[in-house]
Amino acid sequence: MIETLSWHQKVLLKKEIKLKCLSFQQLGYSSVNETELMNYLVAYRWKKKQPKSIKDCRRDISTIKPNEFFDYQQLVAQTSSLQLKDWHDLEDLF
């Protein structure tokens, strides 16, 4: 999914993605990583309407709230073909 962004765009957005992940971790969401956040942006948040510039992308990344990201994660989990026994990292839920 990340492949829809050019390597140049990925490089320019890396700092904001990293900062947002750190922000989530400071709020207690330790399982959020840069790849998942980038997948959320490309596959969901920017799927129909991608920001016009890198500056707009950065601004949009800075406004992501944890509940928006986890709503997406919940959709992914509900539509995934994995069975419950296939989920290996459930300890963050408890």
CORPECOR-V89640 format. One record per residue. N is the residue number from 1. RES is the residue in three letters. PHI is phi in radians with two decimals (999 if undefined). D_LAST is the distance of its C-alpha to the last C-alpha in Angstrom with 1 decimal. Layout:
n->N res->RES phi->PHI d_last->D_LAST
n->N res->RES phi->PHI d_last->D_LAST
//
This chain:
n->1 res->MET phi->999 d_last->29.0
n->2 res->ILE phi->-1.13 d_last->29.6
n->3 res->GLU phi->-1.08 d_last->33.1
n->4 res->THR phi->-1.32 d_last->34.3
n->5 res->LEU phi->-1.72 d_last->34.6
n->6 res->SER phi->-1.25 d_last->37.3
n->7 res->TRP phi->-1.07 d_last->36.8
n->8 res->HIS phi->-1.15 d_last->38.5
n->9 res->GLN phi->-1.11 d_last->36.1
n->10 res->LYS phi->-1.05 d_last->33.1
n->11 res->VAL phi->-1.11 d_last->34.7
n->12 res->LEU phi->-1.20 d_last->35.5
n->13 res->LEU phi->-1.70 d_last->32.0
n->14 res->LYS phi->-0.98 d_last->30.1
n->15 res->LYS phi->-1.09 d_last->30.2
n->16 res->GLU phi->-1.15 d_last->28.8
n->17 res->ILE phi->-1.09 d_last->26.0
n->18 res->LYS phi->-1.09 d_last->25.2
n->19 res->LEU phi->-1.10 d_last->25.5
n->20 res->LYS phi->-1.18 d_last->23.2
n->21 res->CYS phi->-1.09 d_last->20.5
n->22 res->LEU phi->-1.09 d_last->21.1
n->23 res->SER phi->-1.08 d_last->21.0
n->24 res->PHE phi->-1.09 d_last->17.5
n->25 res->GLN phi->-1.13 d_last->16.4
n->26 res->GLN phi->-1.17 d_last->18.1
n->27 res->LEU phi->-1.47 d_last->16.2
n->28 res->GLY phi->1.78 d_last->12.9
n->29 res->TYR phi->-1.69 d_last->12.3
n->30 res->SER phi->-1.30 d_last->12.8
n->31 res->SER phi->-1.54 d_last->12.5
n->32 res->VAL phi->-1.33 d_last->15.5
n->33 res->ASN phi->-2.14 d_last->18.7
n->34 res->GLU phi->-1.12 d_last->22.3
n->35 res->THR phi->-1.13 d_last->22.9
n->36 res->GLU phi->-1.10 d_last->20.2
n->37 res->LEU phi->-1.15 d_last->21.6
n->38 res->MET phi->-1.14 d_last->25.1
n->39 res->ASN phi->-1.05 d_last->24.4
n->40 res->TYR phi->-1.03 d_last->23.1
n->41 res->LEU phi->-1.10 d_last->26.4
n->42 res->VAL phi->-1.28 d_last->28.7
n->43 res->ALA phi->-1.44 d_last->27.4
n->44 res->TYR phi->-2.23 d_last->26.5
n->45 res->ARG phi->-1.16 d_last->27.5
n->46 res->TRP phi->-1.85 d_last->30.9
n->47 res->LYS phi->-1.05 d_last->31.5
n->48 res->LYS phi->-1.65 d_last->34.3
n->49 res->LYS phi->-2.48 d_last->35.3
n->50 res->GLN phi->-1.39 d_last->34.9
n->51 res->PRO phi->-0.96 d_last->36.0
n->52 res->LYS phi->-1.35 d_last->39.6
n->53 res->SER phi->-2.40 d_last->39.4
n->54 res->ILE phi->-1.08 d_last->37.2
n->55 res->LYS phi->-1.06 d_last->37.4
n->56 res->ASP phi->-1.14 d_last->36.1
n->57 res->CYS phi->-1.08 d_last->33.2
n->58 res->ARG phi->-1.06 d_last->32.4
n->59 res->ARG phi->-1.08 d_last->32.6
n->60 res->ASP phi->-1.13 d_last->30.3
n->61 res->ILE phi->-1.04 d_last->27.7
n->62 res->SER phi->-1.19 d_last->27.8
n->63 res->THR phi->-1.69 d_last->27.1
n->64 res->ILE phi->-1.15 d_last->23.9
n->65 res->LYS phi->-1.80 d_last->21.2
n->66 res->PRO phi->-0.94 d_last->17.5
n->67 res->ASN phi->-1.13 d_last->17.4
n->68 res->GLU phi->-1.16 d_last->20.3
n->69 res->PHE phi->-1.12 d_last->18.6
n->70 res->PHE phi->-1.30 d_last->15.4
n->71 res->ASP phi->-1.10 d_last->17.7
n->72 res->TYR phi->-1.10 d_last->19.4
n->73 res->GLN phi->-1.03 d_last->16.4
n->74 res->GLN phi->-1.15 d_last->15.6
n->75 res->LEU phi->-1.08 d_last->19.3
n->76 res->VAL phi->-1.07 d_last->19.3
n->77 res->ALA phi->-1.12 d_last->16.5
n->78 res->GLN phi->-1.25 d_last->18.5
n->79 res->THR phi->-1.72 d_last->21.8
n->80 res->SER phi->-1.30 d_last->20.9
n->81 res->SER phi->-1.50 d_last->22.6
n->82 res->LEU phi->-1.21 d_last->19.8
n->83 res->GLN phi->-1.52 d_last->18.7
n->84 res->LEU phi->-0.95 d_last->15.1
n->85 res->LYS phi->-1.16 d_last->16.3
n->86 res->ASP phi->-1.48 d_last->17.3
n->87 res->TRP phi->-1.40 d_last->14.0
n->88 res->HIS phi->-1.70 d_last->13.4
n->89 res->ASP phi->-1.97 d_last->10.7
n->90 res->LEU phi->-1.75 d_last->7.5
n->91 res->GLU phi->-1.15 d_last->5.6
n->92 res->ASP phi->-1.19 d_last->5.6
n->93 res->LEU phi->-1.38 d_last->3.8
n->94 res->PHE phi->-1.99 d_last->0.0
//
